[in-house]
Amino acid sequence: MSTDAAPTQSPPLTPSAPLPFWRTTLFGIQHVLVMYTGCVAVPLVFGAALGLDTSTIATLVNADLLVAGVITLVQALGIGKLLGARMPVVAGASFTAVTPMILIGEEYGLSAVYGAMIAAGIFGMLVAVPFSKLVRFFPPMVRGAAVTMIGLSLIGKAVSMTFGDEPAGGAPLALAAGVVVLIIVLMRYGRGIVAQSAVLIALVLGTLAAAALSLTDFSAVGTAAWFGLPDPFLFGTPTFPIAGIISMCLVMLVIFTESTAYLMATADHLGRPLEPNRLARALGADGASAVLGGFLTSFPDTIFAQNVSLVRMTGVSSRRAVAVAGGLLVALGLVPKMGEVVANLPGAVIGSVSLVMFATVAGVGIATLARVDYSRNDNLLVVSLAMGIGMIPVVAPEVYEGLPSSVRIIAGGAITSTVIVAFVLNLVFNHLTPARTPKESAA
């Protein structure tokens, strides 16, 4: 049975027949399995980069799952005409925000990270409606460059998680290589839920192998509580540096472009166009996730691509199943022991898993860039310059060391600089000046 109310609202996008309770629950669990590793990797990468202790990282994990669950429920069921796509989509922490949050934390402290996030969330909620009408300014060229840079800029973080300060080699290298090979085998030769949960399976088996090699330490798990709420403002009263706010607002626009692409893909599968008002409500929920995440010390959420793929692969577009997934995520977020388990996963395992996921993110961006028409309008120049300038902070971060901190955080971040260059050049070449023909471009 559809949960959409009143005919005055947008018509439901749920063509599949109602499912019995047990199948609804099963598909809800499957949604959690598919997105879980990607969701918890965000606090792990963020915490490791800023040198947080495992207990603090565990708290971030719990807050991350709780906020993801709440926003998933909002996206699936909606809050009247205010928030939520009312579509079978799952929300989770976005990798887009990780690098800018790390830069803000290093320069201004952790209280500034969450102050900037709250401000960016409010900004997102305010611009959701106009953004939904301006999607044409964020074509595959801009989205693809941004997503590709997200993946590439995080690969170094995955390597650091794998080996820490130790030189690569020995048991950690062998374990990391084994985890990567296992993921490849499961994704290539597995079927159904096995292939879809390849990362999670590799994470579990890799942790068991690490335990056999004495590379694990879960002693803190025993002292953690079975039930608890995340601490609001864990790092103190939020502060609001202007540079941090601008950087996170740019991140919010990138998150909007990600979510828009995945919402469009889901709408296509469901056989209906994505109406601007539905898109605006969905993007408003993304903004709300940043506000809630700022209060609970979590992360901004976006629509998860792997769950969009799951809906397409299974043909099950039940919003109730997604709501079950949201409820399960909320429940997991209220179990501190679960957070401690995730926070204490061996670095060689979680680092190698993260490497695969970040490389996959870059691959998704490259696939998006493959849709760009490079025969006209200097699109190749736009992509090339955006990627080239975006790589500078990755390969030569010292270039920006002499600049003021406010400039360094905005222009010296790989993701934000890529988005700025791609957006501005696309605006100039494809909207503000006459388009050139292929012959003129080659002349």
C-alpha positions in Angstrom: 0.0 0.0 0.0 1.3 3.4 -0.9 2.1 5.8 2.0 1.5 8.9 -0.2 -1.4 11.0 1.1 -3.7 13.6 -0.4 -4.0 13.9 -4.1 -2.9 17.6 -3.8 0.7 16.3 -3.4 2.9 15.1 -6.2 1.8 11.7 -7.5 3.6 8.7 -6.0 6.6 7.3 -7.9 6.0 3.7 -6.7 5.0 1.4 -9.6 5.9 -1.9 -7.9 3.2 -3.9 -6.1 3.0 -3.9 -2.3 5.3 -6.4 -0.6 4.4 -8.7 2.3 6.0 -7.7 5.7 8.8 -10.2 5.6 9.9 -9.2 2.1 9.7 -5.6 3.0 12.0 -6.2 6.0 14.4 -8.3 4.0 14.8 -5.7 1.3 15.3 -3.1 4.1 18.1 -5.1 5.6 19.6 -5.5 2.1 19.6 -1.7 1.7 21.5 -1.3 4.9 24.1 -4.0 3.9 24.7 -2.3 0.6 25.4 1.1 2.0 26.8 0.4 5.5 30.5 0.3 4.7 30.4 3.5 2.6 28.5 5.3 5.3 30.8 4.5 8.2 34.0 5.0 6.1 33.4 8.8 6.3 33.8 9.2 10.0 36.7 6.8 9.9 38.6 8.8 7.3 37.7 12.1 9.0 38.8 10.9 12.4 42.0 9.3 11.3 43.0 12.5 9.3 42.5 14.7 12.4 44.1 12.3 14.8 41.0 11.6 16.9 41.1 8.7 19.4 39.0 5.6 18.7 36.4 6.4 21.4 35.7 9.8 19.7 35.6 8.2 16.3 33.1 5.6 17.6 30.8 8.5 18.7 31.1 10.0 15.2 30.1 6.6 13.7 27.0 6.4 15.9 26.0 9.9 15.1 26.6 9.2 11.4 24.3 6.2 11.3 21.6 8.0 13.4 21.5 11.0 11.1 21.6 8.8 8.0 18.6 6.8 9.3 16.6 9.9 10.1 17.2 11.5 6.7 16.5 8.2 4.9 13.1 8.1 6.7 12.5 11.7 5.6 13.4 11.0 2.0 11.2 7.8 1.9 8.1 9.1 3.7 8.4 12.9 3.5 7.4 15.6 5.9 4.3 17.1 4.3 5.2 19.4 1.5 8.3 20.6 3.2 11.0 17.9 3.0 11.7 14.6 1.4 11.5 13.1 -2.1 8.9 10.4 -1.1 11.0 8.1 -3.3 12.8 4.8 -2.6 16.2 6.4 -2.0 18.6 5.9 0.9 20.7 8.7 2.4 24.2 8.4 3.8 27.3 10.5 4.7 28.8 12.1 1.6 32.5 11.8 0.8 32.3 15.2 -0.8 32.5 16.9 2.6 35.4 15.0 4.0 38.4 16.9 2.6 37.0 20.4 3.2 36.0 19.4 6.7 39.5 18.2 7.4 41.0 21.4 6.1 38.6 23.5 8.3 39.4 21.3 11.3 43.2 21.7 10.8 42.9 25.5 10.4 40.1 26.5 12.8 39.4 23.5 15.0 36.6 21.0 15.2 34.1 23.4 16.6 34.5 25.4 13.4 33.9 22.3 11.3 30.4 21.8 12.7 29.6 25.5 12.8 30.4 25.7 9.1 28.3 22.6 8.5 25.2 24.1 10.3 25.5 27.3 8.3 25.9 25.3 5.0 22.9 23.2 5.9 20.8 26.3 6.4 22.1 27.7 3.1 21.2 24.4 1.4 17.6 24.5 2.8 17.2 28.1 1.5 18.6 27.5 -2.0 16.9 24.0 -2.5 14.0 25.5 -4.5 16.0 27.8 -6.8 18.7 25.1 -7.3 16.0 22.7 -8.5 15.2 25.2 -11.3 18.9 25.8 -12.2 20.1 22.2 -12.7 21.2 23.1 -16.3 24.1 25.0 -14.8 25.5 21.8 -13.3 25.7 19.5 -16.4 27.6 16.2 -16.5 30.8 18.2 -17.2 30.7 19.9 -13.8 29.2 17.0 -11.8 31.7 14.5 -13.4 34.7 16.6 -12.6 33.6 17.1 -9.0 32.9 13.5 -8.4 36.1 12.3 -10.0 38.1 14.7 -7.9 36.3 13.5 -4.7 37.5 10.0 -5.4 41.1 10.9 -6.4 41.6 13.3 -3.5 40.7 10.7 -0.9 42.9 7.9 -2.2 45.9 9.2 -0.2 43.7 9.1 3.0 43.0 5.4 2.3 46.7 4.6 2.0 47.4 6.5 5.3 44.7 4.5 7.0 46.1 1.2 5.7 49.7 1.7 6.8 49.7 4.6 9.3 53.2 5.9 9.8 54.8 2.6 9.0 56.4 1.8 5.6 54.3 -0.4 3.3 55.1 -4.0 3.6 54.8 -7.2 5.8 51.5 -8.4 7.1 49.5 -5.1 6.6 50.4 -5.1 2.9 49.5 -8.7 2.5 46.2 -8.3 4.3 45.3 -5.2 2.4 46.1 -6.8 -0.9 44.0 -9.9 0.1 41.0 -7.7 0.9 41.2 -5.9 -2.4 41.5 -9.2 -4.3 38.5 -10.6 -2.4 36.4 -7.6 -3.2 37.3 -8.0 -6.9 36.4 -11.7 -6.9 33.1 -11.2 -5.1 32.0 -8.3 -7.3 33.1 -10.1 -10.5 31.9 -13.6 -9.9 29.3 -13.2 -7.1 25.6 -13.0 -7.7 22.8 -11.0 -6.1 23.3 -10.1 -2.5 26.8 -11.5 -2.5 28.0 -9.2 -5.2 26.1 -6.2 -3.7 27.6 -6.8 -0.2 31.1 -7.6 -1.5 32.7 -4.7 0.5 30.9 -5.7 3.7 31.9 -9.4 3.3 35.5 -8.5 2.6 35.5 -6.2 5.7 34.3 -9.0 8.0 36.6 -11.7 6.6 39.5 -9.3 6.5 38.9 -8.4 10.2 38.9 -12.1 11.1 42.2 -12.6 9.2 43.6 -9.5 11.0 42.6 -11.1 14.3 44.5 -14.3 13.4 47.6 -12.1 12.7 47.2 -10.3 16.0 46.5 -7.0 14.2 43.3 -6.2 16.1 42.4 -4.7 19.5 38.7 -4.6 20.4 39.3 -4.2 24.2 37.3 -0.9 24.3 34.2 -2.6 22.9 33.5 -4.4 26.2 33.2 -1.2 28.2 30.9 0.5 25.7 27.2 0.8 26.5 24.5 -1.0 24.6 22.3 2.1 24.3 23.2 5.8 24.1 22.5 9.0 22.3 25.2 11.0 20.5 26.5 14.0 22.4 25.3 17.3 20.9 28.2 19.7 20.2 30.8 17.1 21.2 33.6 19.5 20.3 32.2 22.6 22.1 30.1 25.5 21.0 30.2 25.9 17.2 32.2 28.7 15.7 31.5 30.2 12.2 34.6 31.2 10.2 33.6 32.8 7.0 36.1 30.8 4.9 34.8 27.5 6.4 31.2 28.5 5.7 31.9 29.4 2.1 33.8 26.2 1.5 31.0 24.1 3.0 28.4 25.9 1.0 30.2 25.0 -2.1 30.3 21.4 -0.8 26.5 21.6 -0.3 26.1 22.6 -4.0 28.2 19.6 -5.0 26.1 17.3 -2.8 23.0 18.7 -4.5 24.4 17.8 -7.9 25.2 14.3 -6.7 21.7 13.8 -5.3 20.0 15.3 -8.3 21.8 12.9 -10.6 20.7 9.9 -8.5 17.2 11.1 -8.1 16.9 11.5 -11.8 18.1 8.0 -12.3 15.6 6.7 -9.9 12.8 8.7 -11.4 13.7 7.3 -14.9 13.5 3.8 -13.5 10.1 4.5 -12.0 8.9 5.8 -15.3 8.2 9.4 -14.4 10.0 12.7 -14.8 11.4 14.3 -11.6 9.3 17.3 -10.9 11.1 20.4 -9.6 9.0 20.6 -6.4 9.9 16.9 -5.5 13.6 17.6 -6.3 13.5 20.7 -4.1 12.0 18.8 -1.2 14.7 16.1 -1.6 17.5 18.7 -1.7 16.0 20.4 1.3 16.4 17.1 3.2 20.1 17.1 2.2 20.4 20.6 3.7 18.6 19.4 6.9 21.0 16.6 7.2 23.9 19.1 7.5 22.0 21.1 10.2 21.2 18.0 12.2 24.7 16.6 11.6 26.2 19.9 12.9 24.2 19.5 16.1 24.9 15.8 16.6 28.5 15.8 15.3 27.8 13.9 12.1 28.2 14.6 8.4 26.1 16.0 5.5 24.1 13.3 3.7 23.5 12.6 0.1 21.5 10.0 -1.9 23.6 6.8 -2.0 24.3 5.6 -5.5 24.7 1.9 -4.5 21.1 1.9 -3.2 19.8 3.5 -6.4 21.6 0.6 -8.3 20.0 -1.9 -5.9 16.5 -0.6 -6.8 17.3 -0.9 -10.5 18.8 -4.4 -10.1 16.0 -5.9 -8.0 13.1 -4.0 -9.5 11.8 -3.4 -5.9 10.9 0.3 -5.5 9.1 0.0 -2.2 9.3 3.1 0.0 8.4 1.0 2.9 11.5 -1.2 2.5 13.6 2.0 2.4 11.8 3.2 5.6 12.7 -0.1 7.2 16.3 0.6 6.3 16.1 4.0 7.8 14.7 2.6 11.0 17.5 0.0 11.2 20.1 2.7 10.7 18.6 4.8 13.6 18.7 1.7 15.8 22.3 1.0 14.9 23.1 4.6 15.7 21.8 4.2 19.2 24.2 1.3 20.0 27.6 2.6 21.2 29.1 -0.9 21.1 28.5 -0.9 17.3 30.4 2.4 17.0 33.3 1.0 19.0 33.5 -2.1 16.8 33.7 0.0 13.6 36.2 2.5 15.1 38.5 -0.3 16.1 38.6 -2.1 12.8 42.2 -2.8 11.7 43.7 0.0 9.6 44.9 -2.4 6.9 41.3 -3.7 6.4 39.3 -0.5 6.5 42.0 1.4 4.5 42.0 -1.2 1.7 38.2 -1.2 1.6 38.2 2.6 1.5 40.7 2.5 -1.3 38.3 0.4 -3.4 35.4 2.7 -2.6 37.3 5.9 -3.3 38.5 4.5 -6.6 34.9 3.5 -7.4 33.8 7.1 -6.7 36.4 8.4 -9.1 35.2 5.8 -11.7 31.6 7.0 -11.3 32.9 10.5 -12.0 34.8 9.3 -15.1 31.7 7.6 -16.4 29.8 10.8 -16.0 32.5 12.7 -17.9 32.1 10.1 -20.7 28.6 11.6 -21.4 30.1 15.1 -22.2 30.2 16.3 -25.8 33.8 17.1 -26.3 33.4 18.1 -30.0 32.1 21.6 -29.2 32.1 24.5 -26.8 35.6 23.9 -25.4 34.2 21.3 -23.0 37.5 19.5 -23.1 39.3 22.6 -21.9 36.8 23.1 -19.1 37.3 19.5 -17.8 41.0 19.6 -18.3 41.6 22.8 -16.4 39.1 21.9 -13.6 40.9 18.6 -13.0 44.3 20.0 -13.4 43.8 22.8 -10.9 41.9 20.5 -8.6 44.9 18.1 -8.5 47.3 20.8 -7.3 46.4 20.5 -3.6 46.7 16.7 -3.9 50.1 16.5 -5.5 51.7 19.8 -4.3 49.9 21.1 -1.2 52.8 23.3 -0.4 51.8 25.6 -3.3 49.1 27.1 -1.1 51.0 27.3 2.2 51.8 31.0 1.8 48.2 32.1 1.2 45.8 33.4 3.8 44.0 30.5 5.5 40.6 31.7 4.2 41.9 31.5 0.6 43.6 28.2 1.2 40.5 26.5 2.5 38.3 27.7 -0.4 40.7 27.7 -3.4 43.2 25.3 -2.0 40.9 22.4 -1.6 40.8 19.8 -4.3 37.1 19.5 -4.5 36.1 23.1 -4.0 38.7 24.4 -6.6 37.5 21.8 -9.1 33.9 22.9 -8.7 34.7 26.6 -8.9 36.8 26.2 -12.1 34.3 23.8 -13.8 31.3 25.9 -12.9 32.8 29.3 -13.9 34.2 28.1 -17.2 31.0 26.2 -18.1 29.0 29.3 -17.3 31.3 31.5 -19.4 31.8 29.2 -22.4 28.3 27.6 -22.6 25.9 30.2 -21.2 27.3 33.7 -21.3 29.1 33.6 -24.7 28.0 32.3 -28.1 28.6 28.6 -28.6 31.4 27.7 -31.1 31.0 25.0 -33.7 33.4 22.1 -33.8 35.2 23.7 -36.8 35.7 27.0 -34.9 36.9 25.1 -31.8 39.5 23.3 -33.8 40.7 26.4 -35.7 
